[in-house]
Amino acid sequence: MVLFAGMVIVALWGWVTAPSSERFAVRAGNPPGFDGTVSKGAALIMWIVLGAVVLAGSLIAQRDNEGLALVGAGLLALLLLMEVVSVRRAIR
């Protein structure tokens, strides 16, 4: 829960500090994948939604297997780090 709260705080920080016209780079898949940019609002919402999906999966897995819950926590930490880097790059 703390990692997801951190993701929300970073999204709010990005919303306040990044210029409104800023575009965030997105990449999906391996080549030939999709490379493009999305608006600031869409990018920050995508980070929160992705974090919520991982958190929900981690909470569901916790009932059955503690190891999977730890994997979910590690994934949330990685997502939080990626979000921080993305916002810092946008406000440069």
PDB file of N, CA, C and O in Angstrom:
ATOM      1  N   MET A   1       0.819  -1.197   0.000  1.00  0.00           N
ATOM      2  CA  MET A   1       0.000   0.000   0.000  1.00  0.00           C
ATOM      3  C   MET A   1       0.861   1.260   0.000  1.00  0.00           C
ATOM      4  O   MET A   1       0.506   2.258  -0.627  1.00  0.00           O
ATOM      5  N   VAL A   2       1.988   1.215   0.700  1.00  0.00           N
ATOM      6  CA  VAL A   2       2.868   2.378   0.778  1.00  0.00           C
ATOM      7  C   VAL A   2       3.458   2.691  -0.595  1.00  0.00           C
ATOM      8  O   VAL A   2       3.575   3.857  -0.969  1.00  0.00           O
ATOM      9  N   LEU A   3       3.828   1.661  -1.341  1.00  0.00           N
ATOM     10  CA  LEU A   3       4.389   1.884  -2.671  1.00  0.00           C
ATOM     11  C   LEU A   3       3.350   2.489  -3.610  1.00  0.00           C
ATOM     12  O   LEU A   3       3.674   3.366  -4.411  1.00  0.00           O
ATOM     13  N   PHE A   4       2.107   2.028  -3.518  1.00  0.00           N
ATOM     14  CA  PHE A   4       1.057   2.594  -4.368  1.00  0.00           C
ATOM     15  C   PHE A   4       0.781   4.043  -3.970  1.00  0.00           C
ATOM     16  O   PHE A   4       0.566   4.892  -4.835  1.00  0.00           O
ATOM     17  N   ALA A   5       0.787   4.330  -2.672  1.00  0.00           N
ATOM     18  CA  ALA A   5       0.617   5.718  -2.227  1.00  0.00           C
ATOM     19  C   ALA A   5       1.749   6.585  -2.780  1.00  0.00           C
ATOM     20  O   ALA A   5       1.527   7.734  -3.163  1.00  0.00           O
ATOM     21  N   GLY A   6       2.959   6.032  -2.820  1.00  0.00           N
ATOM     22  CA  GLY A   6       4.077   6.746  -3.415  1.00  0.00           C
ATOM     23  C   GLY A   6       3.848   7.034  -4.890  1.00  0.00           C
ATOM     24  O   GLY A   6       4.212   8.103  -5.380  1.00  0.00           O
ATOM     25  N   MET A   7       3.244   6.083  -5.599  1.00  0.00           N
ATOM     26  CA  MET A   7       2.943   6.293  -7.017  1.00  0.00           C
ATOM     27  C   MET A   7       1.942   7.430  -7.205  1.00  0.00           C
ATOM     28  O   MET A   7       2.073   8.241  -8.122  1.00  0.00           O
ATOM     29  N   VAL A   8       0.951   7.478  -6.334  1.00  0.00           N
ATOM     30  CA  VAL A   8      -0.046   8.556  -6.420  1.00  0.00           C
ATOM     31  C   VAL A   8       0.606   9.901  -6.117  1.00  0.00           C
ATOM     32  O   VAL A   8       0.312  10.898  -6.777  1.00  0.00           O
ATOM     33  N   ILE A   9       1.487   9.933  -5.125  1.00  0.00           N
ATOM     34  CA  ILE A   9       2.169  11.186  -4.773  1.00  0.00           C
ATOM     35  C   ILE A   9       3.065  11.646  -5.917  1.00  0.00           C
ATOM     36  O   ILE A   9       3.107  12.839  -6.220  1.00  0.00           O
ATOM     37  N   VAL A  10       3.777  10.732  -6.554  1.00  0.00           N
ATOM     38  CA  VAL A  10       4.624  11.100  -7.684  1.00  0.00           C
ATOM     39  C   VAL A  10       3.771  11.604  -8.852  1.00  0.00           C
ATOM     40  O   VAL A  10       4.166  12.541  -9.546  1.00  0.00           O
ATOM     41  N   ALA A  11       2.607  10.991  -9.073  1.00  0.00           N
ATOM     42  CA  ALA A  11       1.717  11.457 -10.134  1.00  0.00           C
ATOM     43  C   ALA A  11       1.230  12.875  -9.837  1.00  0.00           C
ATOM     44  O   ALA A  11       1.163  13.708 -10.741  1.00  0.00           O
ATOM     45  N   LEU A  12       0.894  13.153  -8.593  1.00  0.00           N
ATOM     46  CA  LEU A  12       0.481  14.510  -8.229  1.00  0.00           C
ATOM     47  C   LEU A  12       1.634  15.495  -8.397  1.00  0.00           C
ATOM     48  O   LEU A  12       1.435  16.616  -8.867  1.00  0.00           O
ATOM     49  N   TRP A  13       2.835  15.079  -8.014  1.00  0.00           N
ATOM     50  CA  TRP A  13       4.017  15.917  -8.198  1.00  0.00           C
ATOM     51  C   TRP A  13       4.230  16.216  -9.686  1.00  0.00           C
ATOM     52  O   TRP A  13       4.524  17.352 -10.059  1.00  0.00           O
ATOM     53  N   GLY A  14       4.082  15.205 -10.520  1.00  0.00           N
ATOM     54  CA  GLY A  14       4.219  15.389 -11.964  1.00  0.00           C
ATOM     55  C   GLY A  14       3.147  16.297 -12.527  1.00  0.00           C
ATOM     56  O   GLY A  14       3.418  17.104 -13.416  1.00  0.00           O
ATOM     57  N   TRP A  15       1.935  16.175 -12.019  1.00  0.00           N
ATOM     58  CA  TRP A  15       0.827  17.006 -12.491  1.00  0.00           C
ATOM     59  C   TRP A  15       1.093  18.480 -12.190  1.00  0.00           C
ATOM     60  O   TRP A  15       0.791  19.354 -13.002  1.00  0.00           O
ATOM     61  N   VAL A  16       1.662  18.743 -11.012  1.00  0.00           N
ATOM     62  CA  VAL A  16       1.900  20.128 -10.594  1.00  0.00           C
ATOM     63  C   VAL A  16       3.146  20.709 -11.273  1.00  0.00           C
ATOM     64  O   VAL A  16       3.137  21.874 -11.670  1.00  0.00           O
ATOM     65  N   THR A  17       4.208  19.923 -11.409  1.00  0.00           N
ATOM     66  CA  THR A  17       5.482  20.487 -11.856  1.00  0.00           C
ATOM     67  C   THR A  17       5.718  20.409 -13.362  1.00  0.00           C
ATOM     68  O   THR A  17       6.393  21.282 -13.909  1.00  0.00           O
ATOM     69  N   ALA A  18       5.200  19.416 -14.042  1.00  0.00           N
ATOM     70  CA  ALA A  18       5.443  19.284 -15.482  1.00  0.00           C
ATOM     71  C   ALA A  18       4.578  20.288 -16.245  1.00  0.00           C
ATOM     72  O   ALA A  18       3.434  20.541 -15.869  1.00  0.00           O
ATOM     73  N   PRO A  19       5.126  20.853 -17.308  1.00  0.00           N
ATOM     74  CA  PRO A  19       4.329  21.780 -18.118  1.00  0.00           C
ATOM     75  C   PRO A  19       3.105  21.080 -18.710  1.00  0.00           C
ATOM     76  O   PRO A  19       3.143  19.882 -18.992  1.00  0.00           O
ATOM     77  N   SER A  20       2.041  21.821 -18.894  1.00  0.00           N
ATOM     78  CA  SER A  20       0.792  21.213 -19.378  1.00  0.00           C
ATOM     79  C   SER A  20       0.920  20.681 -20.803  1.00  0.00           C
ATOM     80  O   SER A  20       0.168  19.788 -21.193  1.00  0.00           O
ATOM     81  N   SER A  21       1.850  21.208 -21.578  1.00  0.00           N
ATOM     82  CA  SER A  21       2.017  20.752 -22.956  1.00  0.00           C
ATOM     83  C   SER A  21       2.995  19.573 -23.071  1.00  0.00           C
ATOM     84  O   SER A  21       3.257  19.093 -24.174  1.00  0.00           O
ATOM     85  N   GLU A  22       3.523  19.116 -21.958  1.00  0.00           N
ATOM     86  CA  GLU A  22       4.535  18.046 -21.970  1.00  0.00           C
ATOM     87  C   GLU A  22       3.940  16.731 -22.464  1.00  0.00           C
ATOM     88  O   GLU A  22       2.814  16.376 -22.115  1.00  0.00           O
ATOM     89  N   ARG A  23       4.711  16.015 -23.280  1.00  0.00           N
ATOM     90  CA  ARG A  23       4.323  14.697 -23.774  1.00  0.00           C
ATOM     91  C   ARG A  23       5.257  13.659 -23.146  1.00  0.00           C
ATOM     92  O   ARG A  23       6.464  13.878 -23.047  1.00  0.00           O
ATOM     93  N   PHE A  24       4.696  12.549 -22.732  1.00  0.00           N
ATOM     94  CA  PHE A  24       5.471  11.470 -22.119  1.00  0.00           C
ATOM     95  C   PHE A  24       5.640  10.355 -23.146  1.00  0.00           C
ATOM     96  O   PHE A  24       4.693   9.989 -23.842  1.00  0.00           O
ATOM     97  N   ALA A  25       6.854   9.820 -23.232  1.00  0.00           N
ATOM     98  CA  ALA A  25       7.134   8.726 -24.160  1.00  0.00           C
ATOM     99  C   ALA A  25       6.555   7.422 -23.612  1.00  0.00           C
ATOM    100  O   ALA A  25       6.636   7.152 -22.414  1.00  0.00           O
ATOM    101  N   VAL A  26       5.978   6.627 -24.492  1.00  0.00           N
ATOM    102  CA  VAL A  26       5.475   5.300 -24.113  1.00  0.00           C
ATOM    103  C   VAL A  26       6.010   4.288 -25.121  1.00  0.00           C
ATOM    104  O   VAL A  26       6.225   4.602 -26.291  1.00  0.00           O
ATOM    105  N   ARG A  27       6.218   3.079 -24.639  1.00  0.00           N
ATOM    106  CA  ARG A  27       6.664   1.999 -25.503  1.00  0.00           C
ATOM    107  C   ARG A  27       5.956   0.732 -25.062  1.00  0.00           C
ATOM    108  O   ARG A  27       5.919   0.413 -23.874  1.00  0.00           O
ATOM    109  N   ALA A  28       5.402   0.017 -26.012  1.00  0.00           N
ATOM    110  CA  ALA A  28       4.709  -1.233 -25.706  1.00  0.00           C
ATOM    111  C   ALA A  28       5.230  -2.325 -26.620  1.00  0.00           C
ATOM    112  O   ALA A  28       5.214  -2.190 -27.843  1.00  0.00           O
ATOM    113  N   GLY A  29       5.681  -3.380 -26.029  1.00  0.00           N
ATOM    114  CA  GLY A  29       6.114  -4.532 -26.808  1.00  0.00           C
ATOM    115  C   GLY A  29       7.541  -4.433 -27.295  1.00  0.00           C
ATOM    116  O   GLY A  29       8.169  -3.375 -27.246  1.00  0.00           O
ATOM    117  N   ASN A  30       8.034  -5.554 -27.762  1.00  0.00           N
ATOM    118  CA  ASN A  30       9.362  -5.610 -28.369  1.00  0.00           C
ATOM    119  C   ASN A  30       9.248  -5.234 -29.833  1.00  0.00           C
ATOM    120  O   ASN A  30       8.152  -5.266 -30.393  1.00  0.00           O
ATOM    121  N   PRO A  31      10.347  -4.882 -30.459  1.00  0.00           N
ATOM    122  CA  PRO A  31      10.268  -4.526 -31.877  1.00  0.00           C
ATOM    123  C   PRO A  31       9.648  -5.655 -32.668  1.00  0.00           C
ATOM    124  O   PRO A  31      10.025  -6.803 -32.431  1.00  0.00           O
ATOM    125  N   PRO A  32       8.757  -5.433 -33.560  1.00  0.00           N
ATOM    126  CA  PRO A  32       8.192  -4.131 -33.920  1.00  0.00           C
ATOM    127  C   PRO A  32       7.043  -3.771 -32.989  1.00  0.00           C
ATOM    128  O   PRO A  32       5.908  -4.180 -33.235  1.00  0.00           O
ATOM    129  N   GLY A  33       7.301  -3.036 -31.955  1.00  0.00           N
ATOM    130  CA  GLY A  33       6.291  -2.634 -30.984  1.00  0.00           C
ATOM    131  C   GLY A  33       5.741  -1.258 -31.314  1.00  0.00           C
ATOM    132  O   GLY A  33       5.861  -0.768 -32.437  1.00  0.00           O
ATOM    133  N   PHE A  34       5.143  -0.658 -30.317  1.00  0.00           N
ATOM    134  CA  PHE A  34       4.538   0.664 -30.467  1.00  0.00           C
ATOM    135  C   PHE A  34       5.374   1.668 -29.694  1.00  0.00           C
ATOM    136  O   PHE A  34       5.591   1.502 -28.494  1.00  0.00           O
ATOM    137  N   ASP A  35       5.839   2.695 -30.361  1.00  0.00           N
ATOM    138  CA  ASP A  35       6.530   3.809 -29.728  1.00  0.00           C
ATOM    139  C   ASP A  35       5.716   5.058 -30.012  1.00  0.00           C
ATOM    140  O   ASP A  35       5.265   5.271 -31.137  1.00  0.00           O
ATOM    141  N   GLY A  36       5.532   5.870 -29.009  1.00  0.00           N
ATOM    142  CA  GLY A  36       4.785   7.097 -29.218  1.00  0.00           C
ATOM    143  C   GLY A  36       4.821   7.968 -27.990  1.00  0.00           C
ATOM    144  O   GLY A  36       5.579   7.719 -27.052  1.00  0.00           O
ATOM    145  N   THR A  37       3.999   8.983 -28.004  1.00  0.00           N
ATOM    146  CA  THR A  37       3.898   9.876 -26.863  1.00  0.00           C
ATOM    147  C   THR A  37       2.431  10.045 -26.499  1.00  0.00           C
ATOM    148  O   THR A  37       1.544   9.926 -27.344  1.00  0.00           O
ATOM    149  N   VAL A  38       2.198  10.324 -25.223  1.00  0.00           N
ATOM    150  CA  VAL A  38       0.847  10.605 -24.739  1.00  0.00           C
ATOM    151  C   VAL A  38       0.899  11.886 -23.913  1.00  0.00           C
ATOM    152  O   VAL A  38       1.967  12.319 -23.481  1.00  0.00           O
ATOM    153  N   SER A  39      -0.250  12.473 -23.707  1.00  0.00           N
ATOM    154  CA  SER A  39      -0.309  13.714 -22.942  1.00  0.00           C
ATOM    155  C   SER A  39       0.047  13.465 -21.480  1.00  0.00           C
ATOM    156  O   SER A  39       0.068  12.330 -21.005  1.00  0.00           O
ATOM    157  N   LYS A  40       0.323  14.556 -20.789  1.00  0.00           N
ATOM    158  CA  LYS A  40       0.717  14.465 -19.379  1.00  0.00           C
ATOM    159  C   LYS A  40      -0.361  13.763 -18.558  1.00  0.00           C
ATOM    160  O   LYS A  40      -0.054  12.862 -17.778  1.00  0.00           O
ATOM    161  N   GLY A  41      -1.604  14.161 -18.723  1.00  0.00           N
ATOM    162  CA  GLY A  41      -2.695  13.564 -17.949  1.00  0.00           C
ATOM    163  C   GLY A  41      -2.849  12.075 -18.216  1.00  0.00           C
ATOM    164  O   GLY A  41      -3.012  11.285 -17.286  1.00  0.00           O
ATOM    165  N   ALA A  42      -2.799  11.692 -19.496  1.00  0.00           N
ATOM    166  CA  ALA A  42      -2.947  10.274 -19.849  1.00  0.00           C
ATOM    167  C   ALA A  42      -1.804   9.444 -19.278  1.00  0.00           C
ATOM    168  O   ALA A  42      -2.022   8.337 -18.785  1.00  0.00           O
ATOM    169  N   ALA A  43      -0.592   9.974 -19.342  1.00  0.00           N
ATOM    170  CA  ALA A  43       0.566   9.223 -18.828  1.00  0.00           C
ATOM    171  C   ALA A  43       0.469   9.014 -17.325  1.00  0.00           C
ATOM    172  O   ALA A  43       0.704   7.910 -16.835  1.00  0.00           O
ATOM    173  N   LEU A  44       0.125  10.064 -16.594  1.00  0.00           N
ATOM    174  CA  LEU A  44       0.064   9.938 -15.138  1.00  0.00           C
ATOM    175  C   LEU A  44      -1.083   9.026 -14.706  1.00  0.00           C
ATOM    176  O   LEU A  44      -0.954   8.293 -13.725  1.00  0.00           O
ATOM    177  N   ILE A  45      -2.186   9.065 -15.418  1.00  0.00           N
ATOM    178  CA  ILE A  45      -3.302   8.159 -15.112  1.00  0.00           C
ATOM    179  C   ILE A  45      -2.912   6.714 -15.430  1.00  0.00           C
ATOM    180  O   ILE A  45      -3.268   5.797 -14.689  1.00  0.00           O
ATOM    181  N   MET A  46      -2.179   6.510 -16.535  1.00  0.00           N
ATOM    182  CA  MET A  46      -1.744   5.147 -16.870  1.00  0.00           C
ATOM    183  C   MET A  46      -0.842   4.572 -15.787  1.00  0.00           C
ATOM    184  O   MET A  46      -0.946   3.387 -15.469  1.00  0.00           O
ATOM    185  N   TRP A  47       0.049   5.394 -15.207  1.00  0.00           N
ATOM    186  CA  TRP A  47       0.901   4.907 -14.130  1.00  0.00           C
ATOM    187  C   TRP A  47       0.064   4.461 -12.937  1.00  0.00           C
ATOM    188  O   TRP A  47       0.314   3.402 -12.363  1.00  0.00           O
ATOM    189  N   ILE A  48      -0.929   5.267 -12.563  1.00  0.00           N
ATOM    190  CA  ILE A  48      -1.757   4.931 -11.399  1.00  0.00           C
ATOM    191  C   ILE A  48      -2.584   3.672 -11.663  1.00  0.00           C
ATOM    192  O   ILE A  48      -2.698   2.811 -10.791  1.00  0.00           O
ATOM    193  N   VAL A  49      -3.154   3.562 -12.851  1.00  0.00           N
ATOM    194  CA  VAL A  49      -3.959   2.378 -13.180  1.00  0.00           C
ATOM    195  C   VAL A  49      -3.087   1.125 -13.183  1.00  0.00           C
ATOM    196  O   VAL A  49      -3.486   0.087 -12.655  1.00  0.00           O
ATOM    197  N   LEU A  50      -1.903   1.222 -13.775  1.00  0.00           N
ATOM    198  CA  LEU A  50      -1.001   0.074 -13.791  1.00  0.00           C
ATOM    199  C   LEU A  50      -0.604  -0.332 -12.369  1.00  0.00           C
ATOM    200  O   LEU A  50      -0.552  -1.520 -12.051  1.00  0.00           O
ATOM    201  N   GLY A  51      -0.329   0.649 -11.525  1.00  0.00           N
ATOM    202  CA  GLY A  51      -0.005   0.357 -10.130  1.00  0.00           C
ATOM    203  C   GLY A  51      -1.166  -0.276  -9.392  1.00  0.00           C
ATOM    204  O   GLY A  51      -0.968  -1.178  -8.577  1.00  0.00           O
ATOM    205  N   ALA A  52      -2.382   0.189  -9.669  1.00  0.00           N
ATOM    206  CA  ALA A  52      -3.568  -0.381  -9.022  1.00  0.00           C
ATOM    207  C   ALA A  52      -3.785  -1.830  -9.438  1.00  0.00           C
ATOM    208  O   ALA A  52      -4.166  -2.665  -8.617  1.00  0.00           O
ATOM    209  N   VAL A  53      -3.545  -2.127 -10.700  1.00  0.00           N
ATOM    210  CA  VAL A  53      -3.703  -3.508 -11.181  1.00  0.00           C
ATOM    211  C   VAL A  53      -2.676  -4.417 -10.502  1.00  0.00           C
ATOM    212  O   VAL A  53      -3.018  -5.517 -10.067  1.00  0.00           O
ATOM    213  N   VAL A  54      -1.432  -3.969 -10.409  1.00  0.00           N
ATOM    214  CA  VAL A  54      -0.392  -4.777  -9.755  1.00  0.00           C
ATOM    215  C   VAL A  54      -0.706  -4.934  -8.264  1.00  0.00           C
ATOM    216  O   VAL A  54      -0.535  -6.019  -7.708  1.00  0.00           O
ATOM    217  N   LEU A  55      -1.161  -3.864  -7.619  1.00  0.00           N
ATOM    218  CA  LEU A  55      -1.511  -3.949  -6.197  1.00  0.00           C
ATOM    219  C   LEU A  55      -2.660  -4.924  -5.974  1.00  0.00           C
ATOM    220  O   LEU A  55      -2.615  -5.739  -5.053  1.00  0.00           O
ATOM    221  N   ALA A  56      -3.690  -4.843  -6.816  1.00  0.00           N
ATOM    222  CA  ALA A  56      -4.825  -5.763  -6.667  1.00  0.00           C
ATOM    223  C   ALA A  56      -4.378  -7.211  -6.853  1.00  0.00           C
ATOM    224  O   ALA A  56      -4.782  -8.091  -6.093  1.00  0.00           O
ATOM    225  N   GLY A  57      -3.548  -7.457  -7.862  1.00  0.00           N
ATOM    226  CA  GLY A  57      -3.037  -8.806  -8.077  1.00  0.00           C
ATOM    227  C   GLY A  57      -2.198  -9.290  -6.909  1.00  0.00           C
ATOM    228  O   GLY A  57      -2.263 -10.459  -6.528  1.00  0.00           O
ATOM    229  N   SER A  58      -1.412  -8.388  -6.343  1.00  0.00           N
ATOM    230  CA  SER A  58      -0.575  -8.748  -5.209  1.00  0.00           C
ATOM    231  C   SER A  58      -1.416  -9.071  -3.976  1.00  0.00           C
ATOM    232  O   SER A  58      -1.117 -10.012  -3.242  1.00  0.00           O
ATOM    233  N   LEU A  59      -2.465  -8.286  -3.757  1.00  0.00           N
ATOM    234  CA  LEU A  59      -3.334  -8.552  -2.606  1.00  0.00           C
ATOM    235  C   LEU A  59      -4.099  -9.863  -2.762  1.00  0.00           C
ATOM    236  O   LEU A  59      -4.299 -10.589  -1.789  1.00  0.00           O
ATOM    237  N   ILE A  60      -4.521 -10.161  -3.972  1.00  0.00           N
ATOM    238  CA  ILE A  60      -5.218 -11.424  -4.229  1.00  0.00           C
ATOM    239  C   ILE A  60      -4.246 -12.598  -4.045  1.00  0.00           C
ATOM    240  O   ILE A  60      -4.604 -13.623  -3.465  1.00  0.00           O
ATOM    241  N   ALA A  61      -3.012 -12.435  -4.548  1.00  0.00           N
ATOM    242  CA  ALA A  61      -2.020 -13.509  -4.446  1.00  0.00           C
ATOM    243  C   ALA A  61      -1.578 -13.730  -3.015  1.00  0.00           C
ATOM    244  O   ALA A  61      -1.172 -14.837  -2.661  1.00  0.00           O
ATOM    245  N   GLN A  62      -1.648 -12.710  -2.192  1.00  0.00           N
ATOM    246  CA  GLN A  62      -1.191 -12.825  -0.805  1.00  0.00           C
ATOM    247  C   GLN A  62      -1.978 -13.882  -0.043  1.00  0.00           C
ATOM    248  O   GLN A  62      -1.438 -14.541   0.845  1.00  0.00           O
ATOM    249  N   ARG A  63      -3.255 -14.046  -0.388  1.00  0.00           N
ATOM    250  CA  ARG A  63      -4.072 -15.048   0.302  1.00  0.00           C
ATOM    251  C   ARG A  63      -3.572 -16.454   0.036  1.00  0.00           C
ATOM    252  O   ARG A  63      -3.665 -17.324   0.901  1.00  0.00           O
ATOM    253  N   ASP A  64      -3.038 -16.681  -1.165  1.00  0.00           N
ATOM    254  CA  ASP A  64      -2.632 -18.031  -1.545  1.00  0.00           C
ATOM    255  C   ASP A  64      -1.136 -18.292  -1.386  1.00  0.00           C
ATOM    256  O   ASP A  64      -0.723 -19.372  -0.963  1.00  0.00           O
ATOM    257  N   ASN A  65      -0.333 -17.289  -1.731  1.00  0.00           N
ATOM    258  CA  ASN A  65       1.104 -17.534  -1.792  1.00  0.00           C
ATOM    259  C   ASN A  65       1.850 -16.246  -1.457  1.00  0.00           C
ATOM    260  O   ASN A  65       1.762 -15.264  -2.193  1.00  0.00           O
ATOM    261  N   GLU A  66       2.575 -16.253  -0.358  1.00  0.00           N
ATOM    262  CA  GLU A  66       3.323 -15.066   0.067  1.00  0.00           C
ATOM    263  C   GLU A  66       4.403 -14.685  -0.944  1.00  0.00           C
ATOM    264  O   GLU A  66       4.703 -13.503  -1.112  1.00  0.00           O
ATOM    265  N   GLY A  67       4.985 -15.672  -1.613  1.00  0.00           N
ATOM    266  CA  GLY A  67       6.036 -15.397  -2.590  1.00  0.00           C
ATOM    267  C   GLY A  67       5.544 -14.531  -3.733  1.00  0.00           C
ATOM    268  O   GLY A  67       6.242 -13.623  -4.183  1.00  0.00           O
ATOM    269  N   LEU A  68       4.332 -14.819  -4.201  1.00  0.00           N
ATOM    270  CA  LEU A  68       3.763 -14.009  -5.283  1.00  0.00           C
ATOM    271  C   LEU A  68       3.471 -12.591  -4.819  1.00  0.00           C
ATOM    272  O   LEU A  68       3.587 -11.646  -5.599  1.00  0.00           O
ATOM    273  N   ALA A  69       3.096 -12.436  -3.566  1.00  0.00           N
ATOM    274  CA  ALA A  69       2.849 -11.101  -3.027  1.00  0.00           C
ATOM    275  C   ALA A  69       4.142 -10.299  -2.987  1.00  0.00           C
ATOM    276  O   ALA A  69       4.131  -9.093  -3.231  1.00  0.00           O
ATOM    277  N   LEU A  70       5.249 -10.954  -2.682  1.00  0.00           N
ATOM    278  CA  LEU A  70       6.543 -10.269  -2.683  1.00  0.00           C
ATOM    279  C   LEU A  70       6.960  -9.875  -4.091  1.00  0.00           C
ATOM    280  O   LEU A  70       7.569  -8.824  -4.287  1.00  0.00           O
ATOM    281  N   VAL A  71       6.641 -10.698  -5.058  1.00  0.00           N
ATOM    282  CA  VAL A  71       6.917 -10.352  -6.458  1.00  0.00           C
ATOM    283  C   VAL A  71       6.115  -9.118  -6.840  1.00  0.00           C
ATOM    284  O   VAL A  71       6.626  -8.227  -7.519  1.00  0.00           O
ATOM    285  N   GLY A  72       4.860  -9.064  -6.405  1.00  0.00           N
ATOM    286  CA  GLY A  72       4.027  -7.888  -6.679  1.00  0.00           C
ATOM    287  C   GLY A  72       4.586  -6.634  -6.037  1.00  0.00           C
ATOM    288  O   GLY A  72       4.548  -5.558  -6.635  1.00  0.00           O
ATOM    289  N   ALA A  73       5.104  -6.762  -4.830  1.00  0.00           N
ATOM    290  CA  ALA A  73       5.715  -5.608  -4.158  1.00  0.00           C
ATOM    291  C   ALA A  73       6.962  -5.154  -4.907  1.00  0.00           C
ATOM    292  O   ALA A  73       7.197  -3.954  -5.049  1.00  0.00           O
ATOM    293  N   GLY A  74       7.750  -6.089  -5.380  1.00  0.00           N
ATOM    294  CA  GLY A  74       8.925  -5.738  -6.175  1.00  0.00           C
ATOM    295  C   GLY A  74       8.555  -5.050  -7.471  1.00  0.00           C
ATOM    296  O   GLY A  74       9.223  -4.109  -7.899  1.00  0.00           O
ATOM    297  N   LEU A  75       7.488  -5.521  -8.095  1.00  0.00           N
ATOM    298  CA  LEU A  75       7.005  -4.898  -9.328  1.00  0.00           C
ATOM    299  C   LEU A  75       6.509  -3.475  -9.066  1.00  0.00           C
ATOM    300  O   LEU A  75       6.751  -2.569  -9.864  1.00  0.00           O
ATOM    301  N   LEU A  76       5.816  -3.286  -7.948  1.00  0.00           N
ATOM    302  CA  LEU A  76       5.362  -1.932  -7.593  1.00  0.00           C
ATOM    303  C   LEU A  76       6.547  -1.009  -7.353  1.00  0.00           C
ATOM    304  O   LEU A  76       6.512   0.156  -7.748  1.00  0.00           O
ATOM    305  N   ALA A  77       7.594  -1.511  -6.711  1.00  0.00           N
ATOM    306  CA  ALA A  77       8.787  -0.694  -6.479  1.00  0.00           C
ATOM    307  C   ALA A  77       9.437  -0.313  -7.809  1.00  0.00           C
ATOM    308  O   ALA A  77       9.873   0.825  -7.981  1.00  0.00           O
ATOM    309  N   LEU A  78       9.504  -1.248  -8.741  1.00  0.00           N
ATOM    310  CA  LEU A  78      10.063  -0.960 -10.056  1.00  0.00           C
ATOM    311  C   LEU A  78       9.219   0.076 -10.798  1.00  0.00           C
ATOM    312  O   LEU A  78       9.757   1.002 -11.406  1.00  0.00           O
ATOM    313  N   LEU A  79       7.899  -0.082 -10.745  1.00  0.00           N
ATOM    314  CA  LEU A  79       7.010   0.885 -11.397  1.00  0.00           C
ATOM    315  C   LEU A  79       7.158   2.276 -10.786  1.00  0.00           C
ATOM    316  O   LEU A  79       7.148   3.275 -11.505  1.00  0.00           O
ATOM    317  N   LEU A  80       7.292   2.341  -9.472  1.00  0.00           N
ATOM    318  CA  LEU A  80       7.473   3.629  -8.798  1.00  0.00           C
ATOM    319  C   LEU A  80       8.761   4.293  -9.263  1.00  0.00           C
ATOM    320  O   LEU A  80       8.781   5.495  -9.529  1.00  0.00           O
ATOM    321  N   LEU A  81       9.830   3.520  -9.362  1.00  0.00           N
ATOM    322  CA  LEU A  81      11.096   4.060  -9.842  1.00  0.00           C
ATOM    323  C   LEU A  81      10.972   4.560 -11.280  1.00  0.00           C
ATOM    324  O   LEU A  81      11.469   5.637 -11.606  1.00  0.00           O
ATOM    325  N   MET A  82      10.317   3.788 -12.134  1.00  0.00           N
ATOM    326  CA  MET A  82      10.133   4.193 -13.526  1.00  0.00           C
ATOM    327  C   MET A  82       9.293   5.460 -13.629  1.00  0.00           C
ATOM    328  O   MET A  82       9.559   6.319 -14.469  1.00  0.00           O
ATOM    329  N   GLU A  83       8.286   5.574 -12.779  1.00  0.00           N
ATOM    330  CA  GLU A  83       7.438   6.764 -12.791  1.00  0.00           C
ATOM    331  C   GLU A  83       8.228   8.001 -12.367  1.00  0.00           C
ATOM    332  O   GLU A  83       8.086   9.066 -12.967  1.00  0.00           O
ATOM    333  N   VAL A  84       9.056   7.861 -11.338  1.00  0.00           N
ATOM    334  CA  VAL A  84       9.879   8.985 -10.873  1.00  0.00           C
ATOM    335  C   VAL A  84      10.816   9.444 -11.993  1.00  0.00           C
ATOM    336  O   VAL A  84      10.950  10.643 -12.238  1.00  0.00           O
ATOM    337  N   VAL A  85      11.459   8.500 -12.666  1.00  0.00           N
ATOM    338  CA  VAL A  85      12.364   8.846 -13.761  1.00  0.00           C
ATOM    339  C   VAL A  85      11.599   9.538 -14.892  1.00  0.00           C
ATOM    340  O   VAL A  85      12.089  10.506 -15.474  1.00  0.00           O
ATOM    341  N   SER A  86      10.419   9.050 -15.196  1.00  0.00           N
ATOM    342  CA  SER A  86       9.615   9.631 -16.267  1.00  0.00           C
ATOM    343  C   SER A  86       9.208  11.075 -15.936  1.00  0.00           C
ATOM    344  O   SER A  86       9.267  11.950 -16.800  1.00  0.00           O
ATOM    345  N   VAL A  87       8.801  11.318 -14.702  1.00  0.00           N
ATOM    346  CA  VAL A  87       8.399  12.665 -14.312  1.00  0.00           C
ATOM    347  C   VAL A  87       9.609  13.593 -14.270  1.00  0.00           C
ATOM    348  O   VAL A  87       9.531  14.740 -14.710  1.00  0.00           O
ATOM    349  N   ARG A  88      10.729  13.098 -13.740  1.00  0.00           N
ATOM    350  CA  ARG A  88      11.931  13.935 -13.693  1.00  0.00           C
ATOM    351  C   ARG A  88      12.392  14.318 -15.098  1.00  0.00           C
ATOM    352  O   ARG A  88      12.847  15.439 -15.325  1.00  0.00           O
ATOM    353  N   ARG A  89      12.272  13.384 -16.036  1.00  0.00           N
ATOM    354  CA  ARG A  89      12.639  13.683 -17.412  1.00  0.00           C
ATOM    355  C   ARG A  89      11.698  14.728 -18.016  1.00  0.00           C
ATOM    356  O   ARG A  89      12.123  15.562 -18.815  1.00  0.00           O
ATOM    357  N   ALA A  90      10.438  14.681 -17.635  1.00  0.00           N
ATOM    358  CA  ALA A  90       9.462  15.636 -18.169  1.00  0.00           C
ATOM    359  C   ALA A  90       9.647  17.046 -17.635  1.00  0.00           C
ATOM    360  O   ALA A  90       9.348  18.016 -18.332  1.00  0.00           O
ATOM    361  N   ILE A  91      10.134  17.173 -16.410  1.00  0.00           N
ATOM    362  CA  ILE A  91      10.256  18.526 -15.838  1.00  0.00           C
ATOM    363  C   ILE A  91      11.617  19.151 -16.093  1.00  0.00           C
ATOM    364  O   ILE A  91      11.853  20.291 -15.693  1.00  0.00           O
ATOM    365  N   ARG A  92      12.516  18.432 -16.750  1.00  0.00           N
ATOM    366  CA  ARG A  92      13.806  18.996 -17.104  1.00  0.00           C
ATOM    367  C   ARG A  92      13.669  20.064 -18.130  1.00  0.00           C
ATOM    368  O   ARG A  92      14.668  20.651 -18.547  1.00  0.00           O
TER     369      ARG A  92
END
